[in-house]
């Protein structure tokens, strides 16, 4: 089956592309997980993160923000020893901080999903299928708003990759069968 070229030649990447990438995600907890994983990707490849995703889920209590928000110094040290994840202290601390921000938003009655989707007016943006930008005005605005709230590792390029992954932007190639499926 033809697909976006970045997903060819690797069974795990192909399966991710065919089943997940670009499919609109509205679940706030899943959006938070994906944003955290994109942050861990900074300076690395998505393949590296995808191959360790189950390790991340195990290490970070299935990315439950209520649990991650309670992590203390001992947990940070344990995570620094966990070979199943990327052991970058700044990224680990950023994830814990982001969990606390997520929980503060929830306590204030803010829906994380609705807030994120507001940057694209609640609907997936359709790329042209031929050019593949690394950022957009929407990712720049979302990045700025996330940073203002205290999130880390959320620059406009990381945020754009997140938006592509969770279906806020449909950037499947024009000849990719998933392009039409994601547009629907």
Secondary structure, DSSP 4 states (H G I P E B T S, - for coil): ----GGGTT-HHHHHHHHHTTT-----HHHHHHHHHHHHHHTTS-HHHHHHTHHHHHHHTGGG-HHHHTT--HHHHHHHHT-TTS---HHHHHHHHHHHHHHHHHHHTT--HHHHHHGGGTTS-EE--SS---S--HHHHHHHHHHHHHT--S--HHHHHHHHHHTTSEE---TT-HHHHHHH-
